[in-house]
Amino acid sequence: MPWQCRGLSWAHTPPGLIWRSGRSGRTSTLAYGQDIAFRAVGQRQCTGARGNVCPVGAVVPGRSTGGLCPECARLDRAHSVAADTVADDPRPYRVYLAWFGPGMVKVGITAEQRGAARLLEQGAVVFSWLGRGPLMAARRTEELLRAALGVPDRIPYAQKRAVRAVLPAGADERAGEITELYARAVALEGWPEALERIGFEAVDHMGVFGLEGLPAAWGVVRELVDGGTVAGRLIAAAGPDLHLRTGEERVIVLDTRLFSGWELVGAERTAGLTVAVDELPHGVQDGLF
């Protein structure tokens, strides 16, 4: 039975690609500087929801970052904390502030048992915890901070990618915005009594992601196709994105959410890039702020 890719996991650092074949699974740990070369085979199939196999073995579009058919996507969403459909989860949750670049700060929540995995999955360059407590208290705090501080709960990946090569070099400068927002947040009235506040500590992922000295990306892979190859040297990874230096000395971004559901087999290092790539516009950073 072929091995189907399930995307990138930040359960540990460095991250790894997750694979499934029937009931078997394995992880391929990634390392900066290693050569990556693969070819997509066949059709991209729905990976199923909540650990279940897709009942119809549906084929999903190559550009979908979810990798699920409509039915499995509905099932997945119905049990999602992010969708606010689960109110009785007994686990403790944490509220956080996350920074992705100048002017890009968001507030969010994550199950305490997951540690910082959620922040790594989102590509947060710097973050700090704000508080911990029951799910609904964490959710109310998130809504309070969004309204009072004027920060969103989502930032598009296109914006995150656009600034990774021009992030401030100093850790103090990178932490500056969330340092200020943390002080404003803890001074607010209206925090739920059930939420315990956590002291400020800026956690910096610049080194974990390999972003120091990162060259600007030339383009982003649009989708994988049957027989399409990708080959390059891994120079950085942030959230679901792999930054690869190709044989043409261009840096391209590969969103591993596009991997989910594909059978990927090894290819020669000289295979090159035979999938569609969307060139990134020049000067995009100036248009973000």
Steps between C-alpha positions, in 0.01 A plus 500: 500500500643844408600757760273804501638830628300674775694827513749654741503445876649733761432258787879498540783719373637471244169433320420193293279381218225259609425188294220242513464164331188316617528492879875559498664838542844656504670840513783630282695755705623801303830684536614831360755453224361166387398437140132426441384344173167327434242424234122496552322184384138436399219707649471696820254326731312623806685404817183466709392683815596441862713196425231330292540387140296696245197273438494568126872542431427840346742680272574855616623805303875555482477858626301418813700566817255291703543174311147385594186434300193711596347226717819431697564874532155543661570216741838646589352845554220363718758388757728802475575728792596769249147488357357561849290183476652332809399655830552219751867414447636441854865561407676822609570750223751780456454844345794643306624796299693410184717723277571419135665823388465878536134587550391136503391386847212265576336361811400135529444200724641148505463193720764515774609141437614598148761742634636730229414266210211719385727805483757309295225373267391858434852626440502738799845660511451624859227426753411537866241327714239723663296267717363152562165358603183322380411513132212746524698736723786489249256563215344801677847642568595457135190696394567770760856551378403501133254781562706703749840471330379500141687181409359220280479127568632414151774632271520376138804290412572721199572786740716285726710378206547850362700623800707200609808617310488853648433432868696707756835343588476574874293284736398802710368679192307192391341475845418870524139492378382211715683646802289814464178311426551265795523800736180644354326164517566428867388852592156444349196449718252224427726196500305186606573406861570141394795605285837499675743757362848391390807723529650642183770302321580556133575170326692554174483244218735679258768235546258207513359604162844569351404855402832678569632631170207349308496615134177642363280238333455522124174303488252265667404156368139515382416128512638152448401291197543140394860461387600847619840524668646729763870506582702740710700555816305573818617830650211587735162379625229708668147384567401275209752663263827355379744747341705323233795623297463351152767413244437838336605663831148626552320462831149362480244441774329163518184491714495146639123518548497429126676165571214351697341212307774454241721198449850648474796296376867588490645679198850588381655812648527633146126448433436872530168674546227385260193623690332839464649782708337838565763771488487733797458870418793727569463760772214310667626594845438869432136432425426313822526781753 
